């Protein structure tokens, strides 16, 4: 999990490189020799997004803008799994200090976000154990 704080008027593609730099999870050595995969939505289908993914050693899986994966009968073949992101953002928005930013300094707000993410991770691990 990685968190980067920026203004609301900054496009996600510009934050992708910084987000990938701040990932703290280390990939296990016995996972295989292949490069890790990174799935992104159509918003990252530009040279900046593709360069950031390649610079960090990931294999990009980015759907082209205007391209839709359809089954032979015309329906969507693999629907998007956006619910995982939306669920996590919903959990984070339960914290009033995150939902409405009261902190003037970005470093204070980032610390609060990191604490909330750590609590989410801890609670999730606790649920898996019991």
C-alpha positions in Angstrom: 0.0 0.0 0.0 1.3 3.4 -0.9 -0.1 6.9 -0.2 0.8 10.2 -1.8 -0.7 13.6 -1.0 -1.3 16.2 -3.7 -3.7 18.9 -4.7 -7.1 18.0 -6.2 -6.1 19.5 -9.5 -3.2 17.2 -10.1 -3.8 14.3 -12.5 -3.2 10.8 -11.3 -0.6 10.1 -14.0 1.7 12.7 -12.6 1.6 11.0 -9.2 2.1 7.5 -10.4 5.9 7.5 -10.3 6.0 8.9 -6.8 3.3 6.4 -5.7 5.4 3.5 -7.0 8.5 4.8 -5.3 6.8 4.7 -1.9 5.6 1.1 -2.0 7.0 -0.6 1.1 5.9 -4.2 0.4 8.8 -6.4 -0.8 8.0 -9.1 -3.3 9.0 -12.6 -2.1 12.1 -14.1 -3.7 10.4 -17.4 -4.3 7.6 -15.8 -6.3 9.3 -16.4 -9.6 11.8 -14.5 -11.8 9.2 -12.7 -13.8 8.7 -9.0 -13.4 5.6 -8.0 -11.4 2.5 -7.0 -13.2 0.7 -3.7 -12.7 -2.9 -3.2 -13.9 -4.1 0.3 -14.5 -7.2 1.9 -16.0 -7.5 3.9 -19.2 -6.5 7.2 -17.4 -2.9 6.0 -17.4 -2.8 5.4 -21.2 -0.3 8.0 -22.1 3.5 8.2 -22.4 4.0 9.5 -18.8 2.1 6.7 -17.2 3.7 4.0 -19.4 7.2 5.4 -18.7 6.6 5.5 -14.9 5.5 1.9 -14.9 8.5 0.8 -17.1 11.0 2.7 -15.0 10.0 0.9 -11.9 10.3 -2.6 -13.4 6.7 -3.5 -13.8 4.9 -5.1 -16.7 2.1 -2.7 -17.6 -1.4 -3.9 -18.3 -3.2 -0.7 -19.4 -6.3 -0.8 -21.5 -6.1 1.5 -24.5 -8.5 4.5 -24.6 -11.5 3.5 -26.8 -10.8 -0.2 -26.5 -13.3 -2.5 -24.8 -12.8 -6.2 -24.1 -16.0 -7.9 -25.3 -17.1 -11.5 -25.3 -18.3 -13.0 -28.6 -21.9 -12.3 -27.6 -21.1 -8.5 -27.2 -21.1 -8.3 -23.4 -18.1 -7.2 -21.3 -15.8 -10.1 -20.9 -14.1 -9.1 -17.6 -15.8 -6.4 -15.7 -13.7 -3.9 -13.9 -12.7 -4.6 -10.3 -13.1 -1.0 -9.2 -15.0 -2.0 -6.1 -11.8 -2.9 -4.3 -10.6 0.7 -4.6 -14.0 2.2 -3.8 -14.4 0.0 -0.7 -11.0 1.1 0.7 -11.8 4.7 0.0 -15.1 4.2 1.8 -13.4 2.8 4.8 -10.9 5.7 4.9 -13.8 8.2 4.6 -15.2 7.0 7.9 -12.4 8.9 9.6 -13.6 12.5 9.9 -10.1 14.0 9.8 -9.5 12.4 6.5 -12.9 13.0 4.9 -12.5 16.8 5.6 -8.9 17.9 5.6 -8.4 20.1 8.7 -4.6 19.9 8.6 -2.8 22.8 7.0 0.5 20.9 6.5 0.6 18.1 3.9 3.0 16.2 6.1 0.4 16.1 9.0 -2.3 14.9 6.7 0.0 12.3 5.2 0.7 11.0 8.7 -3.0 10.7 9.4 -3.6 8.9 6.2 -0.7 6.5 7.0 -2.1 5.8 10.4 -5.6 5.1 9.0 -4.1 2.8 6.4 -2.2 0.9 9.1 -5.3 0.5 11.1 -7.2 -0.8 8.1 -4.5 -3.3 7.4 -4.3 -4.4 11.0 -8.1 -4.9 11.2 -8.1 -6.8 7.9 -5.4 -9.1 9.1 -7.2 -9.6 12.5 -10.4 -10.6 10.6 -8.5 -13.1 8.5 -7.1 -14.8 11.6 -10.3 -15.2 13.4 
